[in-house]
Amino acid sequence: NQEQYAAALPILQQALDNKPGNQPALYMQAQAPQLTGHNATYDKAMAALASQGGAKQAFTLAAEAEATYLRAAAEGNDDLRQEALKLFDEARALDETLVAPYLYRGRYLAETGRHFDAILEYDRALESHPRHPGILTFKVYSQLALNNPQDAVITLGRLENVSPDADCYTLMAEAQFMLGDIEMVAQALSRLNEPGIDPV
């Protein structure tokens, strides 16, 4: 959320001070305008990514696409969303191993009610990033939207192994409720009270 992201900005800057050109840190900084309103941080991050050139071009395009997509979502601007998706396609053409193009194409498909197609996108990303918590979480959302709690529970098992957080157990409770297993619902909800589990 916005507050957590704002708190993370100094940590990201410290990472860049220690290792200039750190791509993941620059990528996260590029989300600053949508999450904190720090346009200068975005401009600085994008300039640093662009200056890396060459093989870094796909990463730069993906960062720009993600920032554009988040802005489009905040503004409800579908034309801008389509622009972001085109940038993601360009990034994917340069580097098929990037996660973001699959994640956001899947997210767009899910937002427009095409959950089967969204899951195909998520599965493509999971081929190269099988432990990515964001992809697994979005896949669960689509599986539940398709009234497929059985497969959602399988995906949640994978998610729990890499990111046992409040979102995971809330979704687990929802899936088990759809299956009619009240005992497993209670078990999932009980995990929310464990130390280290942040509230949703």
N, C-alpha and C positions, 0 to 999 in steps of 0.2 A: 504494500500500500504506500501512499504518498509519504506518510510519516517515517516508515521504515526506510524508504528509498533515500529520503533526505538525510537520515542518520548514516546511511551507507556511503554518501558522497565523499566525506573525508577519508574513509577507508580506501575507497577506490583511488583517490588522489595519492594516498600513501603508497599504494601498490605501483602506481605510475612513477612516483618519485624513486622507488627502489628499482623499477624495471621500466624505463621509458619504452613506449611502443607496445606495452602489454595489451594484446588484442582483446581478451575478455573484459578487462577493466575499461578499455575505451568503448567497447560495445555497450556495456552497461551505462556508461556515462552518456551515450547517445540517446538514451531514453529519458534524459533529464527534463526536456521541455514538457513532455506529456505528464510526468509524474511530480515534478516540483516547480515547473515554470522557469528553470534555469537555462535560458536560451544560450547564454554565453558558454555554458558547459558543453552543450550539444555542439556548438560551432567549433569549439576547441577540439573535441573528440573526433568529429568528422574530418577536420583538417589533418589531424594526426594520422587517422586511418588512411586518408587519401594519399598522404605523403609517402606511405609505405609502398604503394604501387605494386606492379607486377602480380605475383601470386596472391597478394593481399586484396586484390580488387573485389573478389567475390565476397569477402568478409565485410568490406566497406559498403558494398551494395546492400547486403543483408541488414547491416546496421541502419542504413538510411531507410530501407523498406520497413523495418520494424518500427522506427520512429514515426514514419508516415502512417502506418496502419493504426498505431495507437492514437495518433491525432485524429484520424478518420473516425475511429470508434468513439472517441470523446465528443466529436462534433456531429456524429451521425451522418457523415458525408460519404456516400457510396462512391462517388466519382474519385475521391481521394483514396478510398479503399482499393479501387481497381488499379489506380496508379501504383499503390504499394505492392499489389499482387504481381504487377508486371515487373517491378524491380526485383521481387523475390524470384520470379522466373529467370531473370537475367543472372542473378546470383547462382541459382541452381545449375544453370547451363555451364557456368564456369567451375563450379565445385559441387558435385552431387552429394557430398558427405555432410554438407551444412544442415543443421537441424531446423533452423528458423523457417526456411521456405516451405518445408513439409508441415511444420506446426501451424503456420499462419494460413496456408492454403486449407488445411484441415479445419482450422478454426472458422474460416470463412464459410466453408461448406456446411459445417455444423450450424452456424448462425443462420444460414438460409435453409435449414431443414434437411440437408442432404447428408444424413449421418452415415449411411453406408459408404459413400464416397469419402467422407471425412476419415473413417476408420482405415480405408485403403491408404490414405496419405500418412496417417500415423504409423501404420505398419511398415511403410517404406522407410520412414525415419528410424524405426526401431530395429531395422535390419543392421544399421551401422551404429546405432546408439541404443542398445537394448535396455540400458538402465537409466534412461533419461526420465526423471520424475514428471516433468511438464507434459511430455508426450503421453506417458502412461495415464496421467490424470485426465487429460482431454479425451483419451480413448474411452475411459470409464464413463465420462459424461455422455458420450455418444452411445455407448452400449446400453446405458440406462434409459436414454431417450428412445431407443429402439425396443424397449421392454425386454431386454436380454440380460437379466441379472446374473444368470449362470456364468456367462462369459465375463461379465463385469467382476465377479468374485475372483475369477482366475487372474485377471489383470490386476486387481487390487492386491492379490498375493505377491505379485511382482513388485508393485508399488511399495508395499509394506517393507519389503526387503531393502529398499534403497531410500525411502523417505517416510518413515512411520510417524506422520504428523496428524494434526487435527483434521485436515482435509481428507486424508486417507481414511481415518476411522469414521468420519461422518458419512462418507460415501459408502463405506463398508456397511454401516448401519442401514443406510437406505437400500442397498442391494439385498441385504438379508431380510429387510421388511418386505420387499417385493416378493421374496421367495417364501414369506410366511414363517420364517424361523425366528421367533421372538427371543429365544434364548441367545442366539447369535447376535441379534440386535443389541440386547443388553450387554453382551460381552464387548462388542465394538464400542458402545457408548461409554462403558466403564474405562476404556483405555484413554478417553479424553481427560480423565481426572488424574492420570499418572504424571509424576514430575517430568518436566521437560516438554510436555505437550502444550503448545500454545493454543488458546481458544480460537475458534473460527472467526 
